[in-house]
Amino acid sequence: MTSSLPQQLQDSVGGSFHKTALLQKRVRELIRGAIPLIETREKNPIKIAYEEMRQGLIELVPDEEPANGAAPPQI
């Protein structure tokens, strides 16, 4: 029996903050127009991001910190 997308996500993510943050960030990118890293007809950005994560195509990269502890420039 095939489990639902929410069940698949729960099983895969398993409460891991890292994976949850990775999925959230990638879904936002896809919603904003990023091109999927997989060939698919799927339109659901959550399903696309999940499949990209499952295939190991995406990873969470920390935001860069300013060198020498300097404050970021104010605009």
mmJSON file of the N, C-alpha and C atoms, coordinates in Angstrom:
{"data_MODEL":{"atom_site":{
"group_PDB":["ATOM","ATOM","ATOM","ATOM","ATOM","ATOM","ATOM","ATOM","ATOM","ATOM","ATOM","ATOM","ATOM","ATOM","ATOM","ATOM","ATOM","ATOM","ATOM","ATOM","ATOM","ATOM","ATOM","ATOM","ATOM","ATOM","ATOM","ATOM","ATOM","ATOM","ATOM","ATOM","ATOM","ATOM","ATOM","ATOM","ATOM","ATOM","ATOM","ATOM","ATOM","ATOM","ATOM","ATOM","ATOM","ATOM","ATOM","ATOM","ATOM","ATOM","ATOM","ATOM","ATOM","ATOM","ATOM","ATOM","ATOM","ATOM","ATOM","ATOM","ATOM","ATOM","ATOM","ATOM","ATOM","ATOM","ATOM","ATOM","ATOM","ATOM","ATOM","ATOM","ATOM","ATOM","ATOM","ATOM","ATOM","ATOM","ATOM","ATOM","ATOM","ATOM","ATOM","ATOM","ATOM","ATOM","ATOM","ATOM","ATOM","ATOM","ATOM","ATOM","ATOM","ATOM","ATOM","ATOM","ATOM","ATOM","ATOM","ATOM","ATOM","ATOM","ATOM","ATOM","ATOM","ATOM","ATOM","ATOM","ATOM","ATOM","ATOM","ATOM","ATOM","ATOM","ATOM","ATOM","ATOM","ATOM","ATOM","ATOM","ATOM","ATOM","ATOM","ATOM","ATOM","ATOM","ATOM","ATOM","ATOM","ATOM","ATOM","ATOM","ATOM","ATOM","ATOM","ATOM","ATOM","ATOM","ATOM","ATOM","ATOM","ATOM","ATOM","ATOM","ATOM","ATOM","ATOM","ATOM","ATOM","ATOM","ATOM","ATOM","ATOM","ATOM","ATOM","ATOM","ATOM","ATOM","ATOM","ATOM","ATOM","ATOM","ATOM","ATOM","ATOM","ATOM","ATOM","ATOM","ATOM","ATOM","ATOM","ATOM","ATOM","ATOM","ATOM","ATOM","ATOM","ATOM","ATOM","ATOM","ATOM","ATOM","ATOM","ATOM","ATOM","ATOM","ATOM","ATOM","ATOM","ATOM","ATOM","ATOM","ATOM","ATOM","ATOM","ATOM","ATOM","ATOM","ATOM","ATOM","ATOM","ATOM","ATOM","ATOM","ATOM","ATOM","ATOM","ATOM","ATOM","ATOM","ATOM","ATOM","ATOM","ATOM","ATOM","ATOM","ATOM","ATOM","ATOM","ATOM","ATOM","ATOM","ATOM","ATOM","ATOM"],
"id":[1,2,3,4,5,6,7,8,9,10,11,12,13,14,15,16,17,18,19,20,21,22,23,24,25,26,27,28,29,30,31,32,33,34,35,36,37,38,39,40,41,42,43,44,45,46,47,48,49,50,51,52,53,54,55,56,57,58,59,60,61,62,63,64,65,66,67,68,69,70,71,72,73,74,75,76,77,78,79,80,81,82,83,84,85,86,87,88,89,90,91,92,93,94,95,96,97,98,99,100,101,102,103,104,105,106,107,108,109,110,111,112,113,114,115,116,117,118,119,120,121,122,123,124,125,126,127,128,129,130,131,132,133,134,135,136,137,138,139,140,141,142,143,144,145,146,147,148,149,150,151,152,153,154,155,156,157,158,159,160,161,162,163,164,165,166,167,168,169,170,171,172,173,174,175,176,177,178,179,180,181,182,183,184,185,186,187,188,189,190,191,192,193,194,195,196,197,198,199,200,201,202,203,204,205,206,207,208,209,210,211,212,213,214,215,216,217,218,219,220,221,222,223,224,225],
"type_symbol":["N","C","C","N","C","C","N","C","C","N","C","C","N","C","C","N","C","C","N","C","C","N","C","C","N","C","C","N","C","C","N","C","C","N","C","C","N","C","C","N","C","C","N","C","C","N","C","C","N","C","C","N","C","C","N","C","C","N","C","C","N","C","C","N","C","C","N","C","C","N","C","C","N","C","C","N","C","C","N","C","C","N","C","C","N","C","C","N","C","C","N","C","C","N","C","C","N","C","C","N","C","C","N","C","C","N","C","C","N","C","C","N","C","C","N","C","C","N","C","C","N","C","C","N","C","C","N","C","C","N","C","C","N","C","C","N","C","C","N","C","C","N","C","C","N","C","C","N","C","C","N","C","C","N","C","C","N","C","C","N","C","C","N","C","C","N","C","C","N","C","C","N","C","C","N","C","C","N","C","C","N","C","C","N","C","C","N","C","C","N","C","C","N","C","C","N","C","C","N","C","C","N","C","C","N","C","C","N","C","C","N","C","C","N","C","C","N","C","C","N","C","C","N","C","C"],
"label_atom_id":["N","CA","C","N","CA","C","N","CA","C","N","CA","C","N","CA","C","N","CA","C","N","CA","C","N","CA","C","N","CA","C","N","CA","C","N","CA","C","N","CA","C","N","CA","C","N","CA","C","N","CA","C","N","CA","C","N","CA","C","N","CA","C","N","CA","C","N","CA","C","N","CA","C","N","CA","C","N","CA","C","N","CA","C","N","CA","C","N","CA","C","N","CA","C","N","CA","C","N","CA","C","N","CA","C","N","CA","C","N","CA","C","N","CA","C","N","CA","C","N","CA","C","N","CA","C","N","CA","C","N","CA","C","N","CA","C","N","CA","C","N","CA","C","N","CA","C","N","CA","C","N","CA","C","N","CA","C","N","CA","C","N","CA","C","N","CA","C","N","CA","C","N","CA","C","N","CA","C","N","CA","C","N","CA","C","N","CA","C","N","CA","C","N","CA","C","N","CA","C","N","CA","C","N","CA","C","N","CA","C","N","CA","C","N","CA","C","N","CA","C","N","CA","C","N","CA","C","N","CA","C","N","CA","C","N","CA","C","N","CA","C","N","CA","C","N","CA","C","N","CA","C","N","CA","C","N","CA","C","N","CA","C"],
"label_alt_id":[null,null,null,null,null,null,null,null,null,null,null,null,null,null,null,null,null,null,null,null,null,null,null,null,null,null,null,null,null,null,null,null,null,null,null,null,null,null,null,null,null,null,null,null,null,null,null,null,null,null,null,null,null,null,null,null,null,null,null,null,null,null,null,null,null,null,null,null,null,null,null,null,null,null,null,null,null,null,null,null,null,null,null,null,null,null,null,null,null,null,null,null,null,null,null,null,null,null,null,null,null,null,null,null,null,null,null,null,null,null,null,null,null,null,null,null,null,null,null,null,null,null,null,null,null,null,null,null,null,null,null,null,null,null,null,null,null,null,null,null,null,null,null,null,null,null,null,null,null,null,null,null,null,null,null,null,null,null,null,null,null,null,null,null,null,null,null,null,null,null,null,null,null,null,null,null,null,null,null,null,null,null,null,null,null,null,null,null,null,null,null,null,null,null,null,null,null,null,null,null,null,null,null,null,null,null,null,null,null,null,null,null,null,null,null,null,null,null,null,null,null,null,null,null,null],
"label_comp_id":["MET","MET","MET","THR","THR","THR","SER","SER","SER","SER","SER","SER","LEU","LEU","LEU","PRO","PRO","PRO","GLN","GLN","GLN","GLN","GLN","GLN","LEU","LEU","LEU","GLN","GLN","GLN","ASP","ASP","ASP","SER","SER","SER","VAL","VAL","VAL","GLY","GLY","GLY","GLY","GLY","GLY","SER","SER","SER","PHE","PHE","PHE","HIS","HIS","HIS","LYS","LYS","LYS","THR","THR","THR","ALA","ALA","ALA","LEU","LEU","LEU","LEU","LEU","LEU","GLN","GLN","GLN","LYS","LYS","LYS","ARG","ARG","ARG","VAL","VAL","VAL","ARG","ARG","ARG","GLU","GLU","GLU","LEU","LEU","LEU","ILE","ILE","ILE","ARG","ARG","ARG","GLY","GLY","GLY","ALA","ALA","ALA","ILE","ILE","ILE","PRO","PRO","PRO","LEU","LEU","LEU","ILE","ILE","ILE","GLU","GLU","GLU","THR","THR","THR","ARG","ARG","ARG","GLU","GLU","GLU","LYS","LYS","LYS","ASN","ASN","ASN","PRO","PRO","PRO","ILE","ILE","ILE","LYS","LYS","LYS","ILE","ILE","ILE","ALA","ALA","ALA","TYR","TYR","TYR","GLU","GLU","GLU","GLU","GLU","GLU","MET","MET","MET","ARG","ARG","ARG","GLN","GLN","GLN","GLY","GLY","GLY","LEU","LEU","LEU","ILE","ILE","ILE","GLU","GLU","GLU","LEU","LEU","LEU","VAL","VAL","VAL","PRO","PRO","PRO","ASP","ASP","ASP","GLU","GLU","GLU","GLU","GLU","GLU","PRO","PRO","PRO","ALA","ALA","ALA","ASN","ASN","ASN","GLY","GLY","GLY","ALA","ALA","ALA","ALA","ALA","ALA","PRO","PRO","PRO","PRO","PRO","PRO","GLN","GLN","GLN","ILE","ILE","ILE"],
"label_asym_id":["A","A","A","A","A","A","A","A","A","A","A","A","A","A","A","A","A","A","A","A","A","A","A","A","A","A","A","A","A","A","A","A","A","A","A","A","A","A","A","A","A","A","A","A","A","A","A","A","A","A","A","A","A","A","A","A","A","A","A","A","A","A","A","A","A","A","A","A","A","A","A","A","A","A","A","A","A","A","A","A","A","A","A","A","A","A","A","A","A","A","A","A","A","A","A","A","A","A","A","A","A","A","A","A","A","A","A","A","A","A","A","A","A","A","A","A","A","A","A","A","A","A","A","A","A","A","A","A","A","A","A","A","A","A","A","A","A","A","A","A","A","A","A","A","A","A","A","A","A","A","A","A","A","A","A","A","A","A","A","A","A","A","A","A","A","A","A","A","A","A","A","A","A","A","A","A","A","A","A","A","A","A","A","A","A","A","A","A","A","A","A","A","A","A","A","A","A","A","A","A","A","A","A","A","A","A","A","A","A","A","A","A","A","A","A","A","A","A","A","A","A","A","A","A","A"],
"label_entity_id":["1","1","1","1","1","1","1","1","1","1","1","1","1","1","1","1","1","1","1","1","1","1","1","1","1","1","1","1","1","1","1","1","1","1","1","1","1","1","1","1","1","1","1","1","1","1","1","1","1","1","1","1","1","1","1","1","1","1","1","1","1","1","1","1","1","1","1","1","1","1","1","1","1","1","1","1","1","1","1","1","1","1","1","1","1","1","1","1","1","1","1","1","1","1","1","1","1","1","1","1","1","1","1","1","1","1","1","1","1","1","1","1","1","1","1","1","1","1","1","1","1","1","1","1","1","1","1","1","1","1","1","1","1","1","1","1","1","1","1","1","1","1","1","1","1","1","1","1","1","1","1","1","1","1","1","1","1","1","1","1","1","1","1","1","1","1","1","1","1","1","1","1","1","1","1","1","1","1","1","1","1","1","1","1","1","1","1","1","1","1","1","1","1","1","1","1","1","1","1","1","1","1","1","1","1","1","1","1","1","1","1","1","1","1","1","1","1","1","1","1","1","1","1","1","1"],
"label_seq_id":[1,1,1,2,2,2,3,3,3,4,4,4,5,5,5,6,6,6,7,7,7,8,8,8,9,9,9,10,10,10,11,11,11,12,12,12,13,13,13,14,14,14,15,15,15,16,16,16,17,17,17,18,18,18,19,19,19,20,20,20,21,21,21,22,22,22,23,23,23,24,24,24,25,25,25,26,26,26,27,27,27,28,28,28,29,29,29,30,30,30,31,31,31,32,32,32,33,33,33,34,34,34,35,35,35,36,36,36,37,37,37,38,38,38,39,39,39,40,40,40,41,41,41,42,42,42,43,43,43,44,44,44,45,45,45,46,46,46,47,47,47,48,48,48,49,49,49,50,50,50,51,51,51,52,52,52,53,53,53,54,54,54,55,55,55,56,56,56,57,57,57,58,58,58,59,59,59,60,60,60,61,61,61,62,62,62,63,63,63,64,64,64,65,65,65,66,66,66,67,67,67,68,68,68,69,69,69,70,70,70,71,71,71,72,72,72,73,73,73,74,74,74,75,75,75],
"pdbx_PDB_ins_code":[null,null,null,null,null,null,null,null,null,null,null,null,null,null,null,null,null,null,null,null,null,null,null,null,null,null,null,null,null,null,null,null,null,null,null,null,null,null,null,null,null,null,null,null,null,null,null,null,null,null,null,null,null,null,null,null,null,null,null,null,null,null,null,null,null,null,null,null,null,null,null,null,null,null,null,null,null,null,null,null,null,null,null,null,null,null,null,null,null,null,null,null,null,null,null,null,null,null,null,null,null,null,null,null,null,null,null,null,null,null,null,null,null,null,null,null,null,null,null,null,null,null,null,null,null,null,null,null,null,null,null,null,null,null,null,null,null,null,null,null,null,null,null,null,null,null,null,null,null,null,null,null,null,null,null,null,null,null,null,null,null,null,null,null,null,null,null,null,null,null,null,null,null,null,null,null,null,null,null,null,null,null,null,null,null,null,null,null,null,null,null,null,null,null,null,null,null,null,null,null,null,null,null,null,null,null,null,null,null,null,null,null,null,null,null,null,null,null,null,null,null,null,null,null,null],
"Cartn_x":[0.836,0.0,0.887,0.578,1.35,0.9,1.865,1.517,1.348,0.643,0.381,1.651,1.64,2.799,3.129,2.14,2.498,3.148,2.668,3.257,4.673,4.89,6.232,7.187,6.717,7.559,7.888,6.898,7.118,8.11,7.951,8.869,10.289,10.429,11.748,12.402,11.633,12.183,12.362,11.399,11.521,11.88,11.407,11.663,13.013,13.756,15.067,14.92,15.382,15.298,16.052,17.193,18.02,17.25,16.658,15.919,14.666,14.018,12.828,13.197,14.279,14.739,15.132,15.777,16.17,14.943,13.933,12.713,12.026,11.922,11.255,11.974,13.286,14.048,13.89,13.962,13.852,12.445,11.42,10.042,9.868,10.409,10.332,11.014,12.177,12.884,12.039,11.438,10.611,9.395,8.774,7.613,8.008,9.222,9.703,10.224,10.123,10.468,11.731,12.382,13.58,13.219,14.147,13.937,14.215,13.306,13.554,14.846,15.512,16.762,16.519,15.257,14.883,13.957,13.926,13.0,11.667,10.629,9.335,8.216,7.041,5.837,5.104,5.608,4.992,4.966,3.87,3.72,3.789,3.574,3.571,5.006,5.34,6.725,7.19,6.271,6.656,7.114,6.37,6.747,8.069,8.263,9.507,10.689,10.56,11.643,11.933,10.891,11.083,11.875,11.53,12.231,13.685,13.907,15.283,16.088,15.472,16.158,16.415,15.424,15.551,16.694,16.882,17.956,19.305,19.339,20.595,21.063,20.132,20.499,20.561,20.036,20.049,20.642,21.238,21.769,21.618,21.557,21.392,22.766,22.976,24.243,23.995,24.753,24.546,24.8,24.082,24.319,25.734,26.351,27.715,27.715,28.719,28.882,29.932,29.773,30.769,32.146,33.193,34.561,34.912,35.728,36.232,35.123,33.963,32.881,32.301,32.637,32.128,30.637,29.961,28.532,28.269,27.158,26.838,26.549,26.826,26.584,25.102,24.837,23.468,23.081,21.937,21.469,20.291],
"Cartn_y":[-1.173,0.0,1.245,2.194,3.418,4.402,4.982,5.959,7.337,8.202,9.553,10.396,11.526,12.423,12.866,13.315,13.7,12.558,11.325,10.179,9.923,10.025,9.843,10.892,12.147,13.215,12.966,12.571,12.314,11.171,10.112,8.975,9.374,10.189,10.59,11.613,12.635,13.715,13.265,12.573,11.985,12.973,14.197,15.173,15.864,15.579,16.183,17.643,18.556,19.975,20.284,19.652,19.903,19.581,18.417,18.021,18.871,19.216,20.059,21.423,22.004,23.304,23.212,22.113,21.906,21.883,21.131,21.058,22.413,23.103,24.412,25.394,25.424,26.352,26.03,24.754,24.373,24.613,24.349,24.61,26.097,26.954,28.407,28.772,28.176,28.461,28.047,26.879,26.393,27.277,27.71,28.598,29.909,30.367,31.631,31.471,30.259,30.076,29.297,28.735,27.928,26.717,26.302,25.152,23.875,22.887,21.615,20.959,20.269,19.585,18.187,17.803,16.509,16.735,15.774,15.849,15.283,16.126,15.711,16.536,15.962,16.698,17.188,16.813,17.185,18.694,19.221,20.656,21.023,20.047,20.289,20.513,21.742,22.022,21.179,20.747,19.906,18.541,17.977,16.673,16.763,17.855,18.035,18.151,18.992,19.172,17.869,17.137,15.854,14.885,14.806,13.893,14.339,15.643,16.149,15.778,15.906,15.555,14.051,13.263,11.806,11.336,12.011,11.649,12.264,13.059,13.655,14.809,15.473,16.56,17.922,18.029,19.315,19.121,20.18,20.16,21.537,21.585,22.844,23.446,24.646,25.349,26.531,26.63,27.756,29.091,30.115,31.46,31.875,32.626,33.093,34.123,34.022,34.999,36.011,37.258,38.27,37.9,38.211,37.929,38.745,38.187,38.846,39.331,38.745,39.128,40.494,41.101,42.428,42.379,43.432,43.527,43.635,43.058,43.187,44.633,45.022,46.412,46.761,47.976,48.472,49.181,48.857,49.499,50.375],
"Cartn_z":[0.0,0.0,0.0,-0.837,-0.956,0.109,0.809,1.834,1.207,1.9,1.413,1.481,0.766,0.788,2.212,3.011,4.391,5.168,4.976,5.674,5.168,3.85,3.29,3.844,3.912,4.441,5.903,6.689,8.11,8.296,7.511,7.614,7.232,6.188,5.705,6.626,6.977,7.788,9.227,9.759,11.088,12.18,12.074,13.122,12.998,11.962,11.801,11.375,12.208,11.881,10.599,10.425,9.238,7.957,7.899,6.702,6.507,7.601,7.515,6.955,7.45,6.961,5.493,5.114,3.726,2.815,3.199,2.392,2.309,3.429,3.433,2.51,2.588,1.766,0.287,-0.062,-1.47,-2.011,-1.208,-1.64,-1.93,-1.067,-1.308,-2.623,-2.885,-4.137,-5.347,-5.269,-6.372,-6.584,-5.512,-5.611,-6.273,-6.0,-6.578,-8.003,-8.566,-9.96,-10.259,-9.25,-9.507,-10.361,-11.183,-12.06,-11.263,-11.334,-10.639,-11.112,-10.207,-10.508,-11.063,-11.145,-11.695,-12.88,-13.769,-14.894,-14.41,-14.424,-13.907,-14.515,-14.502,-14.893,-13.654,-12.498,-11.216,-11.07,-10.546,-10.32,-8.842,-7.967,-6.53,-6.048,-5.583,-5.181,-3.998,-3.155,-2.018,-2.52,-3.454,-4.011,-4.768,-5.493,-6.249,-5.284,-4.264,-3.287,-2.553,-2.202,-1.515,-2.391,-3.671,-4.575,-4.775,-4.871,-4.989,-3.744,-2.565,-1.32,-1.267,-1.651,-1.627,-2.52,-3.65,-4.585,-4.208,-3.144,-2.7,-3.563,-4.246,-5.154,-4.479,-3.283,-2.574,-1.186,-0.676,0.685,1.281,2.586,3.289,3.549,3.021,3.187,4.116,5.207,6.122,5.432,5.869,5.357,5.709,4.808,5.066,6.175,7.041,8.106,7.675,8.083,7.743,8.287,7.53,7.96,9.186,10.076,11.267,12.194,12.134,13.038,12.764,11.619,11.296,11.039,11.368,11.133,9.641,9.181,7.755,7.397,6.152,5.758,5.872,6.298,6.42,5.133,4.618,3.394,3.727],
"occupancy":[1.0,1.0,1.0,1.0,1.0,1.0,1.0,1.0,1.0,1.0,1.0,1.0,1.0,1.0,1.0,1.0,1.0,1.0,1.0,1.0,1.0,1.0,1.0,1.0,1.0,1.0,1.0,1.0,1.0,1.0,1.0,1.0,1.0,1.0,1.0,1.0,1.0,1.0,1.0,1.0,1.0,1.0,1.0,1.0,1.0,1.0,1.0,1.0,1.0,1.0,1.0,1.0,1.0,1.0,1.0,1.0,1.0,1.0,1.0,1.0,1.0,1.0,1.0,1.0,1.0,1.0,1.0,1.0,1.0,1.0,1.0,1.0,1.0,1.0,1.0,1.0,1.0,1.0,1.0,1.0,1.0,1.0,1.0,1.0,1.0,1.0,1.0,1.0,1.0,1.0,1.0,1.0,1.0,1.0,1.0,1.0,1.0,1.0,1.0,1.0,1.0,1.0,1.0,1.0,1.0,1.0,1.0,1.0,1.0,1.0,1.0,1.0,1.0,1.0,1.0,1.0,1.0,1.0,1.0,1.0,1.0,1.0,1.0,1.0,1.0,1.0,1.0,1.0,1.0,1.0,1.0,1.0,1.0,1.0,1.0,1.0,1.0,1.0,1.0,1.0,1.0,1.0,1.0,1.0,1.0,1.0,1.0,1.0,1.0,1.0,1.0,1.0,1.0,1.0,1.0,1.0,1.0,1.0,1.0,1.0,1.0,1.0,1.0,1.0,1.0,1.0,1.0,1.0,1.0,1.0,1.0,1.0,1.0,1.0,1.0,1.0,1.0,1.0,1.0,1.0,1.0,1.0,1.0,1.0,1.0,1.0,1.0,1.0,1.0,1.0,1.0,1.0,1.0,1.0,1.0,1.0,1.0,1.0,1.0,1.0,1.0,1.0,1.0,1.0,1.0,1.0,1.0,1.0,1.0,1.0,1.0,1.0,1.0,1.0,1.0,1.0,1.0,1.0,1.0,1.0,1.0,1.0,1.0,1.0,1.0],
"B_iso_or_equiv":[0.0,0.0,0.0,0.0,0.0,0.0,0.0,0.0,0.0,0.0,0.0,0.0,0.0,0.0,0.0,0.0,0.0,0.0,0.0,0.0,0.0,0.0,0.0,0.0,0.0,0.0,0.0,0.0,0.0,0.0,0.0,0.0,0.0,0.0,0.0,0.0,0.0,0.0,0.0,0.0,0.0,0.0,0.0,0.0,0.0,0.0,0.0,0.0,0.0,0.0,0.0,0.0,0.0,0.0,0.0,0.0,0.0,0.0,0.0,0.0,0.0,0.0,0.0,0.0,0.0,0.0,0.0,0.0,0.0,0.0,0.0,0.0,0.0,0.0,0.0,0.0,0.0,0.0,0.0,0.0,0.0,0.0,0.0,0.0,0.0,0.0,0.0,0.0,0.0,0.0,0.0,0.0,0.0,0.0,0.0,0.0,0.0,0.0,0.0,0.0,0.0,0.0,0.0,0.0,0.0,0.0,0.0,0.0,0.0,0.0,0.0,0.0,0.0,0.0,0.0,0.0,0.0,0.0,0.0,0.0,0.0,0.0,0.0,0.0,0.0,0.0,0.0,0.0,0.0,0.0,0.0,0.0,0.0,0.0,0.0,0.0,0.0,0.0,0.0,0.0,0.0,0.0,0.0,0.0,0.0,0.0,0.0,0.0,0.0,0.0,0.0,0.0,0.0,0.0,0.0,0.0,0.0,0.0,0.0,0.0,0.0,0.0,0.0,0.0,0.0,0.0,0.0,0.0,0.0,0.0,0.0,0.0,0.0,0.0,0.0,0.0,0.0,0.0,0.0,0.0,0.0,0.0,0.0,0.0,0.0,0.0,0.0,0.0,0.0,0.0,0.0,0.0,0.0,0.0,0.0,0.0,0.0,0.0,0.0,0.0,0.0,0.0,0.0,0.0,0.0,0.0,0.0,0.0,0.0,0.0,0.0,0.0,0.0,0.0,0.0,0.0,0.0,0.0,0.0,0.0,0.0,0.0,0.0,0.0,0.0],
"pdbx_formal_charge":[null,null,null,null,null,null,null,null,null,null,null,null,null,null,null,null,null,null,null,null,null,null,null,null,null,null,null,null,null,null,null,null,null,null,null,null,null,null,null,null,null,null,null,null,null,null,null,null,null,null,null,null,null,null,null,null,null,null,null,null,null,null,null,null,null,null,null,null,null,null,null,null,null,null,null,null,null,null,null,null,null,null,null,null,null,null,null,null,null,null,null,null,null,null,null,null,null,null,null,null,null,null,null,null,null,null,null,null,null,null,null,null,null,null,null,null,null,null,null,null,null,null,null,null,null,null,null,null,null,null,null,null,null,null,null,null,null,null,null,null,null,null,null,null,null,null,null,null,null,null,null,null,null,null,null,null,null,null,null,null,null,null,null,null,null,null,null,null,null,null,null,null,null,null,null,null,null,null,null,null,null,null,null,null,null,null,null,null,null,null,null,null,null,null,null,null,null,null,null,null,null,null,null,null,null,null,null,null,null,null,null,null,null,null,null,null,null,null,null,null,null,null,null,null,null],
"auth_seq_id":[1,1,1,2,2,2,3,3,3,4,4,4,5,5,5,6,6,6,7,7,7,8,8,8,9,9,9,10,10,10,11,11,11,12,12,12,13,13,13,14,14,14,15,15,15,16,16,16,17,17,17,18,18,18,19,19,19,20,20,20,21,21,21,22,22,22,23,23,23,24,24,24,25,25,25,26,26,26,27,27,27,28,28,28,29,29,29,30,30,30,31,31,31,32,32,32,33,33,33,34,34,34,35,35,35,36,36,36,37,37,37,38,38,38,39,39,39,40,40,40,41,41,41,42,42,42,43,43,43,44,44,44,45,45,45,46,46,46,47,47,47,48,48,48,49,49,49,50,50,50,51,51,51,52,52,52,53,53,53,54,54,54,55,55,55,56,56,56,57,57,57,58,58,58,59,59,59,60,60,60,61,61,61,62,62,62,63,63,63,64,64,64,65,65,65,66,66,66,67,67,67,68,68,68,69,69,69,70,70,70,71,71,71,72,72,72,73,73,73,74,74,74,75,75,75],
"auth_comp_id":["MET","MET","MET","THR","THR","THR","SER","SER","SER","SER","SER","SER","LEU","LEU","LEU","PRO","PRO","PRO","GLN","GLN","GLN","GLN","GLN","GLN","LEU","LEU","LEU","GLN","GLN","GLN","ASP","ASP","ASP","SER","SER","SER","VAL","VAL","VAL","GLY","GLY","GLY","GLY","GLY","GLY","SER","SER","SER","PHE","PHE","PHE","HIS","HIS","HIS","LYS","LYS","LYS","THR","THR","THR","ALA","ALA","ALA","LEU","LEU","LEU","LEU","LEU","LEU","GLN","GLN","GLN","LYS","LYS","LYS","ARG","ARG","ARG","VAL","VAL","VAL","ARG","ARG","ARG","GLU","GLU","GLU","LEU","LEU","LEU","ILE","ILE","ILE","ARG","ARG","ARG","GLY","GLY","GLY","ALA","ALA","ALA","ILE","ILE","ILE","PRO","PRO","PRO","LEU","LEU","LEU","ILE","ILE","ILE","GLU","GLU","GLU","THR","THR","THR","ARG","ARG","ARG","GLU","GLU","GLU","LYS","LYS","LYS","ASN","ASN","ASN","PRO","PRO","PRO","ILE","ILE","ILE","LYS","LYS","LYS","ILE","ILE","ILE","ALA","ALA","ALA","TYR","TYR","TYR","GLU","GLU","GLU","GLU","GLU","GLU","MET","MET","MET","ARG","ARG","ARG","GLN","GLN","GLN","GLY","GLY","GLY","LEU","LEU","LEU","ILE","ILE","ILE","GLU","GLU","GLU","LEU","LEU","LEU","VAL","VAL","VAL","PRO","PRO","PRO","ASP","ASP","ASP","GLU","GLU","GLU","GLU","GLU","GLU","PRO","PRO","PRO","ALA","ALA","ALA","ASN","ASN","ASN","GLY","GLY","GLY","ALA","ALA","ALA","ALA","ALA","ALA","PRO","PRO","PRO","PRO","PRO","PRO","GLN","GLN","GLN","ILE","ILE","ILE"],
"auth_asym_id":["A","A","A","A","A","A","A","A","A","A","A","A","A","A","A","A","A","A","A","A","A","A","A","A","A","A","A","A","A","A","A","A","A","A","A","A","A","A","A","A","A","A","A","A","A","A","A","A","A","A","A","A","A","A","A","A","A","A","A","A","A","A","A","A","A","A","A","A","A","A","A","A","A","A","A","A","A","A","A","A","A","A","A","A","A","A","A","A","A","A","A","A","A","A","A","A","A","A","A","A","A","A","A","A","A","A","A","A","A","A","A","A","A","A","A","A","A","A","A","A","A","A","A","A","A","A","A","A","A","A","A","A","A","A","A","A","A","A","A","A","A","A","A","A","A","A","A","A","A","A","A","A","A","A","A","A","A","A","A","A","A","A","A","A","A","A","A","A","A","A","A","A","A","A","A","A","A","A","A","A","A","A","A","A","A","A","A","A","A","A","A","A","A","A","A","A","A","A","A","A","A","A","A","A","A","A","A","A","A","A","A","A","A","A","A","A","A","A","A","A","A","A","A","A","A"],
"auth_atom_id":["N","CA","C","N","CA","C","N","CA","C","N","CA","C","N","CA","C","N","CA","C","N","CA","C","N","CA","C","N","CA","C","N","CA","C","N","CA","C","N","CA","C","N","CA","C","N","CA","C","N","CA","C","N","CA","C","N","CA","C","N","CA","C","N","CA","C","N","CA","C","N","CA","C","N","CA","C","N","CA","C","N","CA","C","N","CA","C","N","CA","C","N","CA","C","N","CA","C","N","CA","C","N","CA","C","N","CA","C","N","CA","C","N","CA","C","N","CA","C","N","CA","C","N","CA","C","N","CA","C","N","CA","C","N","CA","C","N","CA","C","N","CA","C","N","CA","C","N","CA","C","N","CA","C","N","CA","C","N","CA","C","N","CA","C","N","CA","C","N","CA","C","N","CA","C","N","CA","C","N","CA","C","N","CA","C","N","CA","C","N","CA","C","N","CA","C","N","CA","C","N","CA","C","N","CA","C","N","CA","C","N","CA","C","N","CA","C","N","CA","C","N","CA","C","N","CA","C","N","CA","C","N","CA","C","N","CA","C","N","CA","C","N","CA","C","N","CA","C","N","CA","C","N","CA","C","N","CA","C","N","CA","C"],
"pdbx_PDB_model_num":[1,1,1,1,1,1,1,1,1,1,1,1,1,1,1,1,1,1,1,1,1,1,1,1,1,1,1,1,1,1,1,1,1,1,1,1,1,1,1,1,1,1,1,1,1,1,1,1,1,1,1,1,1,1,1,1,1,1,1,1,1,1,1,1,1,1,1,1,1,1,1,1,1,1,1,1,1,1,1,1,1,1,1,1,1,1,1,1,1,1,1,1,1,1,1,1,1,1,1,1,1,1,1,1,1,1,1,1,1,1,1,1,1,1,1,1,1,1,1,1,1,1,1,1,1,1,1,1,1,1,1,1,1,1,1,1,1,1,1,1,1,1,1,1,1,1,1,1,1,1,1,1,1,1,1,1,1,1,1,1,1,1,1,1,1,1,1,1,1,1,1,1,1,1,1,1,1,1,1,1,1,1,1,1,1,1,1,1,1,1,1,1,1,1,1,1,1,1,1,1,1,1,1,1,1,1,1,1,1,1,1,1,1,1,1,1,1,1,1,1,1,1,1,1,1]
}}}
